[in-house]
Structure formats: C-alpha cells, structure tokens
C-alpha cells in the first residue's frame, strides 16, 4: 500500500472534522452577533474565540472568512477582524433592495405555497400577535425573522434565498438595537403579516408582492422614526416617497 493510500482516509476524516467545526463556530458567532451579544465594532480574535469554544484556530479562521462573505464581519489590514458596522445610509439602501426582493418573494410564494405552508405561516402570525400584545421584543424579533425567512424559502428559488439572507444579516446589525424603540408598531406590523399570508392563501401573486414591498418600505420608515427618538436624524435624501412608483 502506498503512502497516499494510507493517508487518504485519515486526510478525508480530518477535512470533514475541520469543516464541521468551522460550521459550528460560524453558527455560534453568527448567533451571538445577531442576538446582540457581540456588538457592531467589536473586535474578534482567533485565539480568544478558539479558547472560548475549545477548538483550534484553523476552524475559527475559516469561520471568520465565511462570516465576512455573509456580510457580518470585516477584515482590516494589520488590525484584525471586526463585527461590521452598518451606517444609516447603508441600511436605507438595503431596505430598498430588500423591498424589491420581498415583492418577488411574495409573488413566487403565492404561486408555490402548499396548504401546509400557508397553515405554518398563519401559526407564526398568531405567535407574533401574542408577542406583540405583550410588547416582548425578545420573543417578537426572532419570530419576525423566521416568518420572512420562511416566505423566502417557500418562494422556492435558492439564489433568491441566498441573496435575501445576506441582506437580512447586514440589516440585523443595524436594526436589532433600534427595535425596542419601535415596539408600539407591533400591532400594525402583525396586521400586515396577516394580510400577506391571506394574499398568499388566495393565490393573489400581485397583491402578495405589493403587500410585501410596502411592508419593507414601512419597516424602513419605522426605523427612521425609532432613530429620531434617540436624536439620530436621517439625511435629507432619505426623506422621500415610500410608495411604489
């Protein structure tokens, strides 16, 4: 047996183990970032993360690369890796692009959703309504994420789903810290969610797409209103008509 034959299985196992660890490290860091446990601007170091998660530095380094591709961290030459900070202007641009993707998601979901998937969406709306009544931000926020991500999955387009998730990841970096300021909008938001689901249930692709587009643009307006409560004024270019031309 040649050396290559001997090392082959071992090398394959090592590769699988490293990739599995990378995925686990990436998922844990992503969870902490999106939950606000690690804040925008915070520095991440390979050695600290490796020690804390009890893994070698290789999977951590690869996880950092994956998180950078996902739009959650940035690498600065000679300085290291930092959780990405999203400006108001960038957040506004993301919302505009998200609105276009949401419209397509609504159209496709109305055409492709099964009865079981419609029931699943309705159940999520009920949970959001309950969280909204109690103004429970910690409960409402992940349900809202799950609802919209589920819609993107139901649309049945993998490329669309990947693009949508990257945008949402970037938006989370900005939106999570302002959501609590806008909890009074929960009833309006859940009413919009219910309307979206019913349009999908009725197979009205045009209405579902339009409702999702308007929902995204209204979410952007609510973000600006929340920021005004903490004396952060949006640039004049952001104050414009939010209805679709």
C-alpha positions in Angstrom: 0.0 0.0 0.0 1.4 3.4 -1.0 1.7 6.3 1.4 -1.1 8.1 -0.5 -3.4 5.1 0.1 -2.6 5.1 3.9 -3.1 8.8 4.4 -6.2 9.2 2.2 -8.9 8.1 4.7 -7.2 10.0 7.5 -6.9 13.1 5.5 -10.6 12.9 4.5 -11.7 12.5 8.1 -9.5 15.4 9.2 -11.1 17.5 6.4 -14.6 16.6 7.4 -13.9 17.3 11.1 -12.4 20.7 10.3 -15.3 21.7 8.1 -17.8 20.5 10.7 -16.0 22.6 13.4 -15.9 25.6 11.1 -19.7 25.4 10.6 -20.3 25.1 14.3 -18.0 28.1 15.1 -19.6 30.1 12.3 -23.1 29.4 13.6 -22.3 30.2 17.2 -20.6 33.5 16.3 -23.5 34.4 13.9 -26.0 33.6 16.7 -24.1 35.9 19.1 -23.8 38.7 16.6 -27.5 38.7 15.6 -28.6 38.4 19.2 -26.5 41.5 20.1 -24.2 39.6 22.4 -21.3 40.7 20.2 -21.9 44.3 19.1 -21.1 46.1 15.8 -17.5 47.4 16.0 -16.3 44.7 18.4 -13.1 43.0 17.6 -12.9 39.2 17.2 -9.6 37.4 17.7 -8.8 33.9 16.6 -7.1 33.0 19.9 -9.9 34.2 22.1 -12.6 32.6 20.1 -10.6 29.3 19.8 -10.1 29.2 23.6 -13.7 30.1 24.5 -15.1 27.5 22.1 -12.4 24.9 22.8 -11.3 24.5 19.2 -8.1 25.1 17.2 -7.5 28.4 15.4 -7.9 26.9 11.9 -11.8 26.5 12.1 -12.1 29.9 13.7 -10.1 31.5 10.8 -12.3 29.7 8.3 -15.4 30.8 10.2 -14.2 34.4 10.0 -14.0 34.2 6.2 -17.5 32.7 6.0 -18.9 35.5 8.2 -17.2 38.1 6.1 -18.8 36.6 3.0 -22.1 36.7 4.8 -21.7 40.4 5.5 -21.4 40.2 9.2 -17.7 41.0 9.8 -15.0 42.9 8.1 -11.2 42.3 8.0 -9.0 45.4 8.3 -5.4 45.0 7.3 -2.9 45.0 10.2 -5.8 45.5 12.6 -7.9 42.3 12.6 -11.5 41.1 12.3 -14.4 43.3 13.5 -18.1 42.9 13.6 -19.4 45.1 10.7 -21.0 48.4 11.4 -23.8 49.4 9.1 -24.5 53.1 8.6 -28.0 54.6 8.2 -27.4 55.2 4.6 -26.3 51.6 4.0 -29.4 50.4 6.0 -31.6 52.6 3.8 -30.1 51.1 0.6 -30.5 47.6 2.0 -34.2 48.3 2.7 -34.8 49.5 -0.8 -33.2 46.4 -2.3 -35.0 44.2 0.2 -38.3 45.7 -0.8 -37.7 44.6 -4.4 -36.7 41.1 -3.3 -39.7 40.9 -1.0 -42.0 41.7 -3.9 -40.6 38.8 -5.9 -40.8 36.5 -2.8 -44.4 37.4 -2.4 -45.3 36.7 -6.0 -43.5 33.3 -6.0 -44.8 32.2 -2.6 -48.4 32.9 -3.7 -47.8 30.7 -6.7 -45.9 27.9 -5.0 -47.0 27.7 -1.3 -48.7 24.4 -0.2 -51.7 24.4 2.1 -49.4 23.1 4.8 -47.0 26.0 4.3 -49.9 28.5 4.5 -51.0 27.0 7.8 -47.4 27.3 9.1 -47.3 31.0 8.2 -50.7 31.6 9.9 -49.4 29.9 13.0 -46.3 32.2 13.0 -48.6 35.2 12.7 -50.5 34.1 15.8 -47.3 33.8 17.8 -46.2 37.2 16.6 -49.6 38.7 17.6 -49.1 37.3 21.1 -45.6 38.7 21.4 -46.8 42.0 20.1 -49.6 42.2 22.6 -47.1 41.8 25.5 -44.5 44.0 23.7 -42.0 41.2 24.1 -39.2 42.3 21.8 -37.0 39.2 22.6 -39.9 36.9 21.5 -41.1 39.0 18.6 -37.8 39.7 16.9 -36.8 36.0 16.1 -40.4 35.2 15.1 -40.4 38.1 12.6 -37.1 36.8 11.2 -38.4 33.3 11.0 -41.6 34.5 9.2 -39.8 36.3 6.5 -37.1 33.7 6.0 -39.9 31.1 5.7 -41.5 33.1 3.0 -38.2 33.3 1.1 -37.9 29.5 1.4 -41.4 28.9 0.2 -40.6 31.1 -2.9 -38.5 28.1 -4.0 -35.6 29.9 -5.5 -32.2 29.1 -3.9 -30.4 32.1 -5.5 -33.1 34.4 -4.3 -33.0 32.9 -0.8 -29.2 33.3 -0.5 -29.3 37.0 -1.7 -32.2 37.7 0.7 -30.4 36.2 3.7 -27.2 38.2 3.1 -29.2 41.4 3.1 -31.1 40.5 6.2 -27.9 39.6 8.0 -26.5 43.0 7.2 -29.7 44.7 8.3 -29.7 42.9 11.6 -26.5 44.7 12.5 -28.4 48.0 12.4 -31.9 47.1 13.2 -31.6 45.0 16.4 -30.5 47.9 18.6 -33.4 50.1 17.5 -36.3 47.6 17.5 -37.2 48.1 21.2 -37.8 51.8 20.5 -40.5 50.8 17.9 -42.4 48.2 19.8 -45.6 50.3 19.5 -45.7 49.4 15.9 -46.0 45.7 16.6 -49.9 45.6 16.1 -49.6 47.3 12.7 -46.8 45.0 11.7 -48.6 41.8 12.6 -51.7 43.1 10.8 -49.6 43.5 7.7 -48.2 40.0 8.2 -51.7 38.5 8.4 -52.7 40.3 5.2 -49.6 39.0 3.4 -50.5 35.4 4.4 -54.1 35.7 3.3 -53.0 37.1 -0.1 -50.7 34.1 -0.5 -53.5 31.8 0.6 -55.8 33.3 -2.1 -53.0 32.8 -4.7 -53.0 36.5 -5.5 -49.4 36.9 -6.6 -49.8 40.6 -7.4 -51.3 41.6 -4.1 -48.9 39.4 -2.1 -45.9 41.0 -3.8 -47.3 44.5 -3.4 -48.0 44.0 0.3 -44.5 42.7 1.0 -43.0 45.6 -0.9 -45.0 48.1 1.2 -44.2 46.2 4.4 -40.5 46.5 3.8 -40.7 50.2 3.0 -42.9 50.8 6.1 -40.3 49.0 8.1 -37.7 51.4 6.8 -39.9 54.3 7.9 -40.3 52.9 11.3 -36.6 52.5 11.6 -36.2 56.2 10.9 -38.9 57.1 13.5 -37.1 55.0 16.1 -33.8 56.7 15.4 -35.4 60.1 15.8 -36.3 59.1 19.4 -32.6 58.9 20.1 -31.8 62.1 18.2 -30.3 60.5 15.1 -31.7 62.4 12.2 -31.7 60.7 8.7 -30.1 62.6 5.8 -32.5 64.6 3.7 -32.1 62.2 0.8 -33.8 59.5 2.9 -37.0 61.5 3.4 -38.8 60.6 0.2 -41.9 58.9 -1.0 -42.1 55.3 0.1 -44.9 54.2 -2.1 -44.0 52.2 -5.2 -43.9 54.3 -8.4 
